[in-house]
Amino acid sequence: MKVFSNRRIWLGGGLLAAALAFCAWIYGWGGGPIRLLDVPAEDVARIELSSSGRAAVVTESEELQVLMDTVNAFRHSGNEIKNHPALLFGAALGGTKLYEFRILFKSGEEFAFCFGLNKGGQDPADTEVAYWIPGRPSSRFGSTCRGSMERIDELLEEGRSVQW
């Protein structure tokens, strides 16, 4: 019977912990809500959103709260390294769709963030998007989150077409 030394046990445990931490970083295991809009709806004058030549402006307090709750419900799902073509055996990823959000507060301040859809054909009720705040430095591998894009797409459909 072979006896494992303490060194081997510690090394194996360390490698296992490193592998678990790496997978948690890539896949967002245990990640909570992203909470990009963690402010009261009463403080927001309007939210402007746009995507693919469509735009909508939300000003009603109930609709502002629904949109803010929708965005805040997105859960951290890791980072974009998991979608890197080299890790997917050279598979192509499909097109990108950009969703831009601009929040204008009653105090006159502004806040903006973007969602980037990198994989087509996802269920709108459970979509994974990259997210970032323009002008802020980001890591080499962007963060991703998962949630429902249904209400966001509905607002854009109800909105007006614009030329950029």
DSSP file with accessible surface (Angstrom, degrees, kcal/mol):
  #  RESIDUE AA STRUCTURE BP1 BP2  ACC     N-H-->O    O-->H-N    N-H-->O    O-->H-N    TCO  KAPPA ALPHA  PHI   PSI    X-CA   Y-CA   Z-CA
    1    1 A M              0   0  229      0, 0.0     2,-0.4     0, 0.0     0, 0.0   0.000 360.0 360.0 360.0 130.2    0.0    0.0    0.0
    2    2 A K        -     0   0  149      1,-0.0     2,-0.5     0, 0.0     0, 0.0  -0.690 360.0-148.4 -88.2 130.7    1.4    3.3   -1.1
    3    3 A V        -     0   0  125     -2,-0.4     2,-0.4     0, 0.0    -1,-0.0  -0.843  11.0-136.5-101.3 128.5    1.4    6.1    1.5
    4    4 A F        -     0   0  128     -2,-0.5     2,-0.1     1,-0.1     0, 0.0  -0.685  19.6-130.4 -82.8 135.3    0.9    9.7    0.3
    5    5 A S     >  -     0   0   61     -2,-0.4     4,-1.9     1,-0.1     3,-0.2  -0.399  21.7-111.3 -79.9 161.0    3.2   12.2    1.9
    6    6 A N  H  > S+     0   0  122      1,-0.2     4,-2.7     2,-0.2     5,-0.2   0.858 117.9  59.8 -58.7 -34.6    1.9   15.5    3.3
    7    7 A R  H  > S+     0   0  206      1,-0.2     4,-2.6     2,-0.2    -1,-0.2   0.922 105.5  46.6 -62.0 -43.7    3.6   17.3    0.5
    8    8 A R  H  > S+     0   0  129      2,-0.2     4,-2.8     1,-0.2     5,-0.2   0.891 112.4  50.3 -66.3 -39.4    1.7   15.4   -2.1
    9    9 A I  H  X S+     0   0   99     -4,-1.9     4,-2.7     2,-0.2     5,-0.2   0.940 113.4  45.3 -64.3 -46.0   -1.6   16.0   -0.3
   10   10 A W  H  X S+     0   0  199     -4,-2.7     4,-2.6     2,-0.2    -2,-0.2   0.903 114.3  49.1 -64.0 -41.3   -0.9   19.8    0.0
   11   11 A L  H  X S+     0   0  110     -4,-2.6     4,-2.6    -5,-0.2     5,-0.2   0.939 113.4  46.2 -64.4 -45.7    0.2   20.0   -3.6
   12   12 A G  H  X S+     0   0   40     -4,-2.8     4,-2.5     1,-0.2    -2,-0.2   0.922 114.2  48.0 -62.5 -43.0   -2.9   18.1   -4.8
   13   13 A G  H  X S+     0   0   40     -4,-2.7     4,-2.5    -5,-0.2    -1,-0.2   0.905 111.9  50.2 -64.8 -39.1   -5.2   20.3   -2.7
   14   14 A G  H  X S+     0   0   42     -4,-2.6     4,-2.5     2,-0.2    -2,-0.2   0.908 111.4  47.8 -65.5 -42.4   -3.5   23.4   -3.9
   15   15 A L  H  X S+     0   0  113     -4,-2.6     4,-2.5     2,-0.2    -2,-0.2   0.905 112.3  49.6 -65.1 -40.5   -3.8   22.4   -7.5
   16   16 A L  H  X S+     0   0  110     -4,-2.5     4,-2.5     2,-0.2    -2,-0.2   0.930 111.8  48.2 -63.5 -44.2   -7.5   21.6   -7.0
   17   17 A A  H  X S+     0   0   56     -4,-2.5     4,-2.6     2,-0.2    -2,-0.2   0.910 112.2  49.5 -63.1 -40.7   -8.1   24.9   -5.2
   18   18 A A  H  X S+     0   0   59     -4,-2.5     4,-2.5     2,-0.2    -1,-0.2   0.913 111.2  49.3 -64.7 -41.7   -6.4   26.8   -8.1
   19   19 A A  H  X S+     0   0   51     -4,-2.5     4,-2.4     2,-0.2    -2,-0.2   0.916 112.5  47.6 -64.3 -42.5   -8.4   24.9  -10.7
   20   20 A L  H  X S+     0   0   93     -4,-2.5     4,-2.5     2,-0.2    -2,-0.2   0.914 112.5  48.8 -65.1 -41.6  -11.7   25.7   -8.8
   21   21 A A  H  X S+     0   0   63     -4,-2.6     4,-2.2     2,-0.2    -2,-0.2   0.908 111.1  50.8 -64.3 -40.6  -10.7   29.4   -8.5
   22   22 A F  H  X S+     0   0  108     -4,-2.5     4,-2.5     2,-0.2    -2,-0.2   0.937 112.3  45.8 -62.9 -45.1   -9.8   29.6  -12.2
   23   23 A C  H  X S+     0   0   39     -4,-2.4     4,-3.2     1,-0.2     6,-0.4   0.885 110.9  53.1 -67.4 -36.7  -13.2   28.0  -13.2
   24   24 A A  H  X S+     0   0   34     -4,-2.5     4,-1.4     2,-0.2     5,-0.3   0.899 111.1  47.8 -63.9 -37.8  -15.1   30.3  -10.8
   25   25 A W  H  < S+     0   0  122     -4,-2.2    -2,-0.2    -5,-0.2    -1,-0.2   0.933 118.1  40.0 -66.9 -45.1  -13.3   33.3  -12.4
   26   26 A I  H  < S+     0   0   10     -4,-2.5    53,-1.9    52,-0.2    56,-0.3   0.930 128.3  29.4 -71.2 -46.0  -14.0   32.1  -16.0
   27   27 A Y  H  < S-     0   0  114     -4,-3.2    -1,-0.2    51,-0.2    -3,-0.2   0.450 100.6-122.5-101.2  -0.6  -17.6   30.9  -15.4
   28   28 A G    ><  -     0   0    7     -4,-1.4     3,-2.6    -5,-0.3    50,-0.2   0.771  37.1-173.7  70.0  26.4  -18.7   33.2  -12.6
   29   29 A W  T 3  S+     0   0  144     -6,-0.4    -1,-0.2    -5,-0.3     3,-0.1  -0.288  73.9  10.1 -56.0 128.9  -19.6   30.4  -10.2
   30   30 A G  T 3  S+     0   0   86      1,-0.2    -1,-0.3    46,-0.0     2,-0.2   0.540  92.3 153.0  79.3   6.3  -21.2   31.9   -7.2
   31   31 A G    <   -     0   0   17     -3,-2.6    -1,-0.2    45,-0.3     3,-0.1  -0.460  29.1-152.6 -72.7 137.5  -21.5   35.3   -8.8
   32   32 A G        -     0   0   27      1,-0.2    44,-3.1    -2,-0.2    -1,-0.1  -0.146  39.9 -48.2 -94.2-167.5  -24.3   37.5   -7.6
   33   33 A P  B     -A   75   0A  54      0, 0.0    42,-0.3     0, 0.0    -1,-0.2  -0.293  43.7-134.2 -64.5 149.7  -26.3   40.3   -9.3
   34   34 A I        -     0   0   24     40,-2.6    38,-0.1    37,-0.3    41,-0.1   0.767  24.7-161.9 -78.9 -27.0  -24.3   42.9  -11.1
   35   35 A R    >   +     0   0  126     37,-0.7     3,-0.6    39,-0.4    37,-0.1   0.873  27.2 158.3  48.4  52.9  -26.4   45.8   -9.6
   36   36 A L  T 3  S+     0   0   30      1,-0.2     2,-0.2    35,-0.2    -1,-0.1   0.802  75.2  40.9 -71.4 -29.9  -25.4   48.4  -12.2
   37   37 A L  T 3   +     0   0    4     31,-0.3     2,-1.7     1,-0.1    -1,-0.2  -0.446  68.6 151.7-117.9  58.1  -28.4   50.6  -11.3
   38   38 A D    <   +     0   0  112     -3,-0.6    -1,-0.1    -2,-0.2    31,-0.0  -0.422  41.4 102.3 -89.3  60.5  -28.6   50.3   -7.6
   39   39 A V  S    S-     0   0   52     -2,-1.7     2,-0.1     5,-0.0     5,-0.1  -0.950  81.7 -88.8-135.0 157.4  -30.3   53.6   -7.0
   40   40 A P    >   -     0   0   62      0, 0.0     3,-1.7     0, 0.0     4,-0.3  -0.432  30.0-130.1 -68.0 141.6  -33.9   54.6   -6.3
   41   41 A A  G >  S+     0   0    3      1,-0.3     3,-1.6     2,-0.2    23,-0.0   0.789 105.3  69.8 -62.0 -25.6  -36.1   55.1   -9.4
   42   42 A E  G 3  S+     0   0  126      1,-0.3    -1,-0.3    63,-0.0    64,-0.1   0.734  94.3  55.9 -64.8 -22.4  -37.2   58.5   -7.9
   43   43 A D  G <  S+     0   0   84     -3,-1.7    63,-2.4    62,-0.1     2,-0.5   0.543  92.5  86.9 -84.8  -8.2  -33.6   59.8   -8.5
   44   44 A V  E <   -B  105   0A   2     -3,-1.6    61,-0.3    -4,-0.3     3,-0.1  -0.818  51.2-173.4-101.4 128.1  -33.7   59.0  -12.2
   45   45 A A  E    S-     0   0A  41     59,-2.3     2,-0.3    -2,-0.5    60,-0.2   0.898  70.1 -27.6 -81.7 -44.5  -35.2   61.5  -14.7
   46   46 A R  E     -B  104   0A  91     58,-1.8    58,-2.8     2,-0.0     2,-0.4  -0.984  47.9-135.7-165.5 160.1  -35.0   59.1  -17.7
   47   47 A I  E     -BC 103  58A   1     11,-2.2    11,-3.0    -2,-0.3     2,-0.5  -0.996  17.6-161.4-123.8 126.1  -33.2   56.2  -19.3
   48   48 A E  E     -BC 102  57A  45     54,-3.0    54,-2.7    -2,-0.4     2,-0.4  -0.924  13.2-179.7-105.4 129.4  -32.2   56.3  -22.9
   49   49 A L  E     +BC 101  56A   3      7,-2.8     7,-2.5    -2,-0.5     2,-0.3  -0.974   3.3 177.9-131.2 148.3  -31.4   53.0  -24.6
   50   50 A S  E     +BC 100  55A  12     50,-2.0    50,-2.8    -2,-0.4     2,-0.3  -0.990   7.7 165.1-146.3 152.6  -30.4   52.2  -28.1
   51   51 A S  E >   - C   0  54A   2      3,-2.4     3,-2.1    -2,-0.3    48,-0.1  -0.842  68.6 -10.0-167.8 129.2  -29.5   49.2  -30.2
   52   52 A S  T 3  S-     0   0   89     46,-0.4     3,-0.1     1,-0.3    47,-0.1   0.863 129.3 -45.5  50.7  46.4  -29.1   48.5  -33.9
   53   53 A G  T 3  S+     0   0   25      1,-0.3   109,-2.5   108,-0.1     2,-0.3   0.512 117.4 110.2  79.4   2.0  -30.8   51.8  -35.0
   54   54 A R  E <   -CD  51 161A  38     -3,-2.1    -3,-2.4   107,-0.2     2,-0.3  -0.851  43.6-179.2-107.3 149.1  -33.6   51.5  -32.5
   55   55 A A  E     -CD  50 160A  10    105,-1.6   105,-1.1    -2,-0.3     2,-0.3  -0.984  10.9-173.7-145.8 154.9  -34.0   53.7  -29.5
   56   56 A A  E     -C   49   0A   8     -7,-2.5    -7,-2.8    -2,-0.3     2,-0.5  -0.988  12.0-152.6-147.1 145.8  -36.4   54.2  -26.6
   57   57 A V  E     -C   48   0A  67     -2,-0.3     2,-0.5    -9,-0.2    -9,-0.2  -0.991  11.5-159.8-121.0 123.8  -36.6   56.8  -23.8
   58   58 A V  E     +C   47   0A   7    -11,-3.0   -11,-2.2    -2,-0.5    -2,-0.0  -0.918  28.4 148.8-107.2 122.9  -38.2   55.7  -20.5
   59   59 A T        +     0   0   86     -2,-0.5     2,-0.2   -13,-0.2    -1,-0.1   0.570  38.0 101.4-125.9 -21.8  -39.5   58.4  -18.3
   60   60 A E  S  > S-     0   0  127      1,-0.1     4,-2.8     4,-0.0     5,-0.2  -0.507  70.7-132.3 -72.3 136.3  -42.5   56.9  -16.4
   61   61 A S  H  > S+     0   0   68      1,-0.2     4,-2.2     2,-0.2     5,-0.1   0.861 104.3  49.5 -60.9 -38.6  -41.5   56.0  -12.8
   62   62 A E  H  > S+     0   0  133      2,-0.2     4,-2.2     1,-0.2    -1,-0.2   0.926 114.2  44.9 -65.7 -43.4  -43.1   52.5  -12.9
   63   63 A E  H  > S+     0   0   44      2,-0.2     4,-2.6     1,-0.2     5,-0.2   0.866 110.6  54.8 -69.2 -36.0  -41.4   51.7  -16.2
   64   64 A L  H  X S+     0   0    3     -4,-2.8     4,-2.8     2,-0.2     5,-0.2   0.940 109.5  47.9 -59.0 -45.5  -38.1   53.1  -14.9
   65   65 A Q  H  X S+     0   0   64     -4,-2.2     4,-2.8     2,-0.2    -2,-0.2   0.912 110.9  50.4 -64.2 -41.3  -38.3   50.8  -11.9
   66   66 A V  H  X S+     0   0   64     -4,-2.2     4,-2.3     2,-0.2    -1,-0.2   0.935 113.3  45.5 -61.9 -45.7  -39.1   47.8  -14.1
   67   67 A L  H  X S+     0   0    0     -4,-2.6     4,-2.4     2,-0.2     5,-0.2   0.925 113.9  48.8 -65.3 -42.0  -36.1   48.5  -16.4
   68   68 A M  H  X S+     0   0    1     -4,-2.8     4,-2.8     1,-0.2   -31,-0.3   0.921 111.9  48.8 -64.8 -41.1  -33.8   49.1  -13.4
   69   69 A D  H  X S+     0   0   84     -4,-2.8     4,-1.4    -5,-0.2    -1,-0.2   0.886 109.7  53.4 -64.7 -37.3  -35.0   45.8  -11.8
   70   70 A T  H  < S+     0   0   27     -4,-2.3     4,-0.5    -5,-0.2     3,-0.3   0.943 112.9  42.4 -61.9 -48.1  -34.4   44.0  -15.1
   71   71 A V  H >< S+     0   0    0     -4,-2.4     3,-1.5     1,-0.2   -37,-0.3   0.931 113.7  51.8 -65.7 -43.9  -30.8   45.2  -15.4
   72   72 A N  H 3< S+     0   0   11     -4,-2.8   -37,-0.7     1,-0.3    -1,-0.2   0.738 100.5  64.1 -66.2 -22.5  -30.1   44.7  -11.7
   73   73 A A  T 3< S+     0   0   66     -4,-1.4    -1,-0.3    -3,-0.3    -2,-0.2   0.638  75.3 109.6 -77.2 -14.2  -31.4   41.1  -11.9
   74   74 A F    <   -     0   0    0     -3,-1.5   -40,-2.6    -4,-0.5   -39,-0.4  -0.419  64.0-142.6 -61.4 137.2  -28.6   40.1  -14.3
   75   75 A R  E     -AE  33 146A 129     71,-2.7    71,-2.4   -42,-0.3   -43,-0.1  -0.851  19.6-102.3-108.7 140.4  -26.1   37.8  -12.5
   76   76 A H  E     + E   0 145A  61    -44,-3.1    69,-0.3    -2,-0.4   -45,-0.3  -0.333  37.5 179.8 -56.5 131.3  -22.4   37.8  -13.0
   77   77 A S  E     -     0   0A  11     67,-2.8     2,-0.4     1,-0.4    68,-0.2   0.009  44.5 -97.0-128.6  27.1  -21.4   34.9  -15.2
   78   78 A G  E     -     0   0A   1     66,-0.4    66,-2.3   -50,-0.2    -1,-0.4  -0.747  56.6 -54.0 103.6-141.7  -17.7   35.1  -15.4
   79   79 A N  E >   - E   0 143A   4    -53,-1.9     3,-1.2    -2,-0.4    64,-0.2  -0.868  45.7 -97.5-140.4 173.3  -15.7   36.7  -18.2
   80   80 A E  G >  S+     0   0   59     62,-2.5     3,-1.7    -2,-0.3     4,-0.2   0.535  99.0  89.1 -73.9  -6.1  -15.3   36.6  -21.9
   81   81 A I  G >  S+     0   0   25      1,-0.3     3,-1.7    61,-0.3    -1,-0.2   0.858  80.3  63.7 -61.2 -29.6  -12.3   34.3  -21.9
   82   82 A K  G <  S+     0   0   23     -3,-1.2    -1,-0.3   -56,-0.3    -2,-0.2   0.737 103.8  48.0 -67.0 -18.3  -14.7   31.4  -22.0
   83   83 A N  G <  S+     0   0   17     -3,-1.7    -1,-0.3    -4,-0.2    -2,-0.2   0.305  80.4 129.9-100.6   7.1  -15.9   32.6  -25.5
   84   84 A H    X>  -     0   0   87     -3,-1.7     3,-1.1    -4,-0.2     4,-0.9  -0.434  62.0-132.7 -66.5 130.5  -12.3   33.0  -26.9
   85   85 A P  G >4>S+     0   0   59      0, 0.0     5,-2.6     0, 0.0     3,-0.7   0.849 104.0  59.1 -55.7 -34.7  -12.1   31.3  -30.3
   86   86 A A  G >45S+     0   0   74      1,-0.3     3,-0.8     3,-0.2    -2,-0.0   0.863 107.2  47.5 -65.0 -31.1   -8.8   29.6  -29.4
   87   87 A L  G <45S+     0   0  100     -3,-1.1    -1,-0.3     1,-0.2    -3,-0.1   0.646 107.5  56.9 -81.9 -15.5  -10.5   27.9  -26.5
   88   88 A L  G X<5S-     0   0   60     -4,-0.9     3,-1.4    -3,-0.7    -1,-0.2  -0.003 123.0-101.5-102.4  25.8  -13.5   26.9  -28.7
   89   89 A F  T < 5S-     0   0  203     -3,-0.8    -3,-0.2     1,-0.3    -2,-0.1   0.855  78.2 -54.3  59.2  36.6  -11.2   25.0  -31.1
   90   90 A G  T 3 <S+     0   0   61     -5,-2.6    -1,-0.3     1,-0.2    -4,-0.2   0.589  92.0 157.9  79.6  10.7  -11.3   27.9  -33.6
   91   91 A A    <   -     0   0   48     -3,-1.4    -1,-0.2    -6,-0.5    -3,-0.2  -0.417  42.5-118.8 -70.6 139.8  -15.1   28.0  -33.8
   92   92 A A        -     0   0   99     -2,-0.1    -1,-0.1     1,-0.1     0, 0.0  -0.463  15.2-147.5 -75.5 153.7  -16.6   31.3  -35.0
   93   93 A L        -     0   0   52      1,-0.3    27,-0.5    -2,-0.1    -1,-0.1   0.431  29.8-125.9-105.5  -3.3  -18.9   33.2  -32.5
   94   94 A G        -     0   0   60     25,-0.2    -1,-0.3     2,-0.0     0, 0.0  -0.235  48.5 -31.7  83.0-175.9  -21.4   34.9  -34.7
   95   95 A G        -     0   0   58      1,-0.1     2,-0.4    -2,-0.0    25,-0.0  -0.166  52.3-124.9 -81.4 168.3  -22.3   38.6  -34.7
   96   96 A T        -     0   0   99     23,-0.1     2,-0.4     2,-0.0    22,-0.2  -0.902  15.6-164.7-113.4 140.1  -22.3   41.2  -31.9
   97   97 A K  E     - F   0 117A  60     20,-1.9    20,-3.3    -2,-0.4     2,-0.5  -0.992  12.3-148.4-124.7 129.2  -25.2   43.4  -30.9
   98   98 A L  E     - F   0 116A  64     -2,-0.4     2,-0.5    18,-0.2   -46,-0.4  -0.851   9.0-167.6-104.4 131.2  -24.6   46.4  -28.8
   99   99 A Y  E     - F   0 115A   4     16,-3.1    16,-2.5    -2,-0.5     2,-0.5  -0.978  10.6-162.9-113.7 121.3  -27.1   47.7  -26.3
  100  100 A E  E     -BF  50 114A  93    -50,-2.8   -50,-2.0    -2,-0.5     2,-0.4  -0.904   3.4-167.4-110.1 132.4  -26.3   51.2  -24.9
  101  101 A F  E     -BF  49 113A   3     12,-2.7    12,-1.8    -2,-0.5     2,-0.5  -0.963   4.9-175.1-118.1 132.1  -27.9   52.6  -21.8
  102  102 A R  E     -BF  48 112A  88    -54,-2.7   -54,-3.0    -2,-0.4     2,-0.5  -0.979   7.9-163.0-129.4 116.9  -27.7   56.2  -20.7
  103  103 A I  E     -BF  47 111A   0      8,-3.6     8,-2.1    -2,-0.5     2,-0.6  -0.885   0.4-164.1-104.2 124.7  -29.2   57.1  -17.3
  104  104 A L  E     -BF  46 110A  22    -58,-2.8   -59,-2.3    -2,-0.5   -58,-1.8  -0.950  11.6-151.0-111.1 119.7  -29.9   60.8  -16.6
  105  105 A F  E >   -B   44   0A  34      4,-2.7     3,-2.0    -2,-0.6   -61,-0.3  -0.521  24.8-117.8 -87.9 156.4  -30.5   61.6  -13.0
  106  106 A K  T 3  S+     0   0  143    -63,-2.4   -62,-0.1     1,-0.3    -1,-0.1   0.773 114.5  64.4 -63.1 -23.2  -32.6   64.4  -11.7
  107  107 A S  T 3  S-     0   0   86    -64,-0.5    -1,-0.3     2,-0.1     3,-0.1   0.552 121.4-106.7 -76.6  -7.3  -29.5   65.9  -10.2
  108  108 A G  S <  S+     0   0   62     -3,-2.0    -2,-0.1     1,-0.4    -1,-0.1   0.275  79.4 128.9  97.9 -10.2  -28.1   66.4  -13.7
  109  109 A E        -     0   0  135     -5,-0.1    -4,-2.7     1,-0.0    -1,-0.4  -0.379  43.7-150.3 -75.0 158.6  -25.5   63.6  -13.4
  110  110 A E  E     -F  104   0A 112     -6,-0.2     2,-0.3    -3,-0.1    -6,-0.2  -0.934  12.8-173.6-129.1 153.7  -25.2   60.9  -16.1
  111  111 A F  E     -F  103   0A  45     -8,-2.1    -8,-3.6    -2,-0.3     2,-0.3  -0.988   8.0-173.6-144.7 136.8  -24.2   57.3  -16.0
  112  112 A A  E     +F  102   0A  40     -2,-0.3     2,-0.3   -10,-0.2   -10,-0.2  -0.965   8.4 166.0-132.9 149.5  -23.8   55.0  -19.0
  113  113 A F  E     -F  101   0A   0    -12,-1.8   -12,-2.7    -2,-0.3     2,-0.4  -0.965  19.4-139.7-152.3 165.9  -23.1   51.3  -19.5
  114  114 A C  E     -FG 100 132A   9     18,-2.7    18,-1.7    -2,-0.3     2,-0.4  -0.967   3.4-154.9-131.9 146.8  -23.2   48.8  -22.4
  115  115 A F  E     -FG  99 131A   0    -16,-2.5   -16,-3.1    -2,-0.4     2,-0.5  -0.972  14.7-160.8-112.9 135.5  -24.3   45.3  -22.9
  116  116 A G  E     -FG  98 130A   1     14,-2.8    14,-2.8    -2,-0.4     2,-0.7  -0.967   6.8-151.9-120.9 118.7  -22.7   43.4  -25.8
  117  117 A L  E     +F   97   0A  28    -20,-3.3   -20,-1.9    -2,-0.5    12,-0.1  -0.794  20.1 171.8 -89.7 113.5  -24.3   40.3  -27.2
  118  118 A N        +     0   0   31     -2,-0.7     2,-0.5    10,-0.4    -1,-0.2   0.624  60.5  53.9 -99.6 -17.5  -21.6   38.1  -28.6
  119  119 A K  S    S-     0   0   67      9,-0.4     3,-0.5   -22,-0.1    -1,-0.2  -0.980  72.1-148.2-123.9 123.8  -23.5   34.9  -29.4
  120  120 A G  S    S+     0   0   59     -2,-0.5    -2,-0.0   -27,-0.5   -24,-0.0  -0.311  74.0  45.6 -79.1 167.8  -26.6   34.8  -31.5
  121  121 A G  S    S+     0   0   92      1,-0.2    -1,-0.2    -2,-0.1     2,-0.2   0.628  74.9 145.4  77.6  14.8  -29.5   32.4  -31.1
  122  122 A Q        -     0   0   46     -3,-0.5    -1,-0.2     1,-0.1     5,-0.1  -0.523  60.2 -99.3 -83.2 154.0  -29.7   32.7  -27.3
  123  123 A D    >   -     0   0   97      3,-0.4     3,-1.8    -2,-0.2    26,-0.2  -0.550  27.2-139.5 -68.1 123.0  -33.0   32.5  -25.5
  124  124 A P  T 3  S+     0   0   59      0, 0.0    25,-3.0     0, 0.0    26,-0.7   0.799 102.5  58.5 -57.8 -26.2  -34.1   36.1  -24.8
  125  125 A A  T 3  S+     0   0   41      1,-0.3     2,-0.2    23,-0.2    -2,-0.1   0.683 119.9  27.0 -76.8 -15.1  -35.3   35.0  -21.3
  126  126 A D  S <  S+     0   0   79     -3,-1.8    -3,-0.4    22,-0.1     2,-0.4  -0.630  83.6 159.5-148.2  80.2  -31.8   33.8  -20.5
  127  127 A T  E     - H   0 147A   6     20,-3.4    20,-2.2    -3,-0.4     2,-0.5  -0.871  30.9-143.9-111.6 138.4  -29.2   35.7  -22.4
  128  128 A E  E     + H   0 146A  11     -2,-0.4   -10,-0.4    18,-0.2    -9,-0.4  -0.882  27.9 170.9-101.3 128.9  -25.5   36.1  -21.7
  129  129 A V  E     - H   0 145A   2     16,-2.6    16,-2.8    -2,-0.5     2,-0.3  -0.940  33.8-120.1-132.1 153.0  -24.0   39.4  -22.5
  130  130 A A  E     -GH 116 144A   2    -14,-2.8   -14,-2.8    -2,-0.3     2,-0.4  -0.662  34.9-162.6 -82.4 150.6  -20.7   41.2  -21.9
  131  131 A Y  E     +GH 115 143A  43     12,-2.2    12,-0.6    -2,-0.3     2,-0.3  -0.991  16.7 157.9-139.5 148.5  -21.0   44.4  -19.9
  132  132 A W  E     -G  114   0A  99    -18,-1.7   -18,-2.7    -2,-0.4     6,-0.0  -0.979  37.7-119.5-159.0 163.2  -18.8   47.4  -19.4
  133  133 A I    >   -     0   0   34     -2,-0.3     3,-1.8   -20,-0.2   -20,-0.2  -0.960  39.2-120.5-110.3 114.7  -18.9   51.1  -18.4
  134  134 A P  T 3  S+     0   0   68      0, 0.0   -22,-0.2     0, 0.0    -2,-0.0  -0.263  95.2  22.1 -56.6 139.5  -17.5   53.3  -21.1
  135  135 A G  T 3  S+     0   0   89      1,-0.3     3,-0.0     3,-0.0     0, 0.0   0.243  98.4 107.0  88.7 -12.9  -14.5   55.4  -20.0
  136  136 A R  S <  S-     0   0  154     -3,-1.8    -1,-0.3     1,-0.0    -3,-0.1  -0.811  78.5-109.5 -97.7 139.6  -13.5   53.1  -17.2
  137  137 A P        -     0   0  134      0, 0.0     2,-0.3     0, 0.0    -4,-0.1  -0.389  40.3-165.7 -64.8 139.7  -10.5   50.9  -17.5
  138  138 A S        -     0   0   94      1,-0.1     4,-0.1    -2,-0.0    -6,-0.0  -0.851  22.9 -96.4-123.7 164.4  -11.4   47.2  -17.9
  139  139 A S        -     0   0   73     -2,-0.3    -1,-0.1     2,-0.2     4,-0.1  -0.231  41.5-102.2 -72.5 167.9   -9.5   44.0  -17.6
  140  140 A R  S    S+     0   0  227      1,-0.2     2,-0.6     2,-0.1    -1,-0.1   0.863 117.0  48.9 -58.7 -36.7   -8.2   42.3  -20.7
  141  141 A F  S    S-     0   0   60    -62,-0.0    -2,-0.2   -61,-0.0    -1,-0.2  -0.930  93.8-134.0-109.4 114.4  -11.1   39.9  -20.5
  142  142 A G        -     0   0   15     -2,-0.6   -62,-2.5   -63,-0.1   -61,-0.3  -0.158  21.2-104.0 -67.1 160.0  -14.4   41.6  -20.1
  143  143 A S  E     -EH  79 131A  42    -12,-0.6   -12,-2.2   -64,-0.2     2,-0.3  -0.518  32.3-155.0 -82.0 150.5  -17.0   40.6  -17.6
  144  144 A T  E     - H   0 130A   1    -66,-2.3   -67,-2.8   -14,-0.3   -66,-0.4  -0.880   9.1-172.6-123.8 157.0  -20.2   38.8  -18.6
  145  145 A C  E     -EH  76 129A   0    -16,-2.8   -16,-2.6    -2,-0.3     2,-0.4  -0.955  12.8-140.4-143.7 162.7  -23.6   38.5  -17.0
  146  146 A R  E     +EH  75 128A  86    -71,-2.4   -71,-2.7    -2,-0.3     2,-0.3  -0.987  40.4 108.1-131.4 134.9  -26.8   36.5  -17.6
  147  147 A G  E     - H   0 127A  12    -20,-2.2   -20,-3.4    -2,-0.4     2,-0.5  -0.964  64.5 -49.3-177.0-167.9  -30.4   37.6  -17.5
  148  148 A S        -     0   0   37     -2,-0.3   -23,-0.2   -78,-0.2     4,-0.2  -0.743  30.4-179.9 -92.8 125.4  -33.5   38.4  -19.4
  149  149 A M     >  +     0   0    3    -25,-3.0     4,-2.8    -2,-0.5     5,-0.3   0.350  58.7 101.9 -97.0   3.6  -33.4   40.7  -22.4
  150  150 A E  H  > S+     0   0   91    -26,-0.7     4,-2.4     1,-0.2     5,-0.2   0.925  82.6  41.2 -58.4 -51.9  -37.1   40.4  -23.1
  151  151 A R  H  > S+     0   0   45      2,-0.2     4,-2.5     1,-0.2    -1,-0.2   0.891 114.7  52.9 -67.3 -35.8  -38.2   43.7  -21.5
  152  152 A I  H  > S+     0   0    0     -4,-0.2     4,-2.0     2,-0.2    -2,-0.2   0.944 111.5  45.5 -63.5 -45.8  -35.3   45.6  -23.0
  153  153 A D  H  X S+     0   0   38     -4,-2.8     4,-2.2     1,-0.2    -2,-0.2   0.885 111.0  54.0 -64.9 -37.5  -36.1   44.3  -26.5
  154  154 A E  H  X S+     0   0   96     -4,-2.4     4,-2.3    -5,-0.3    -2,-0.2   0.926 107.8  50.0 -62.0 -43.9  -39.8   45.1  -26.0
  155  155 A L  H  X S+     0   0    9     -4,-2.5     4,-1.5     1,-0.2    -1,-0.2   0.904 110.9  49.2 -61.7 -40.2  -38.9   48.7  -25.1
  156  156 A L  H  < S+     0   0    3     -4,-2.0  -101,-0.3     1,-0.2    -1,-0.2   0.876 110.5  50.6 -68.3 -35.3  -36.8   49.0  -28.1
  157  157 A E  H  < S+     0   0  134     -4,-2.2    -2,-0.2     1,-0.2    -1,-0.2   0.886 112.9  46.2 -67.6 -38.1  -39.5   47.6  -30.3
  158  158 A E  H  < S+     0   0  131     -4,-2.3    -1,-0.2    -5,-0.2    -2,-0.2   0.742 104.3  82.0 -73.8 -23.8  -42.0   50.1  -28.8
  159  159 A G  S  < S-     0   0   31     -4,-1.5     2,-0.3    -5,-0.2  -103,-0.2   0.175  89.2 -88.2 -71.0-167.8  -39.5   52.9  -29.3
  160  160 A R  E     -D   55   0A 155   -105,-1.1  -105,-1.6     1,-0.0     2,-0.2  -0.778  34.9-111.1-107.2 150.7  -38.8   55.0  -32.4
  161  161 A S  E     -D   54   0A 102     -2,-0.3     2,-0.3  -107,-0.2  -107,-0.2  -0.564  38.4-172.3 -76.6 141.8  -36.4   54.2  -35.1
  162  162 A V        -     0   0   23   -109,-2.5     2,-0.5    -2,-0.2  -112,-0.0  -0.941  22.6-130.0-133.5 155.5  -33.4   56.6  -35.3
  163  163 A Q              0   0  184     -2,-0.3  -109,-0.0  -109,-0.0  -110,-0.0  -0.927 360.0 360.0-104.1 127.3  -30.6   57.2  -37.7
  164  164 A W              0   0  205     -2,-0.5    -2,-0.0     0, 0.0     0, 0.0  -0.692 360.0 360.0 -97.0 360.0  -27.1   57.3  -36.1
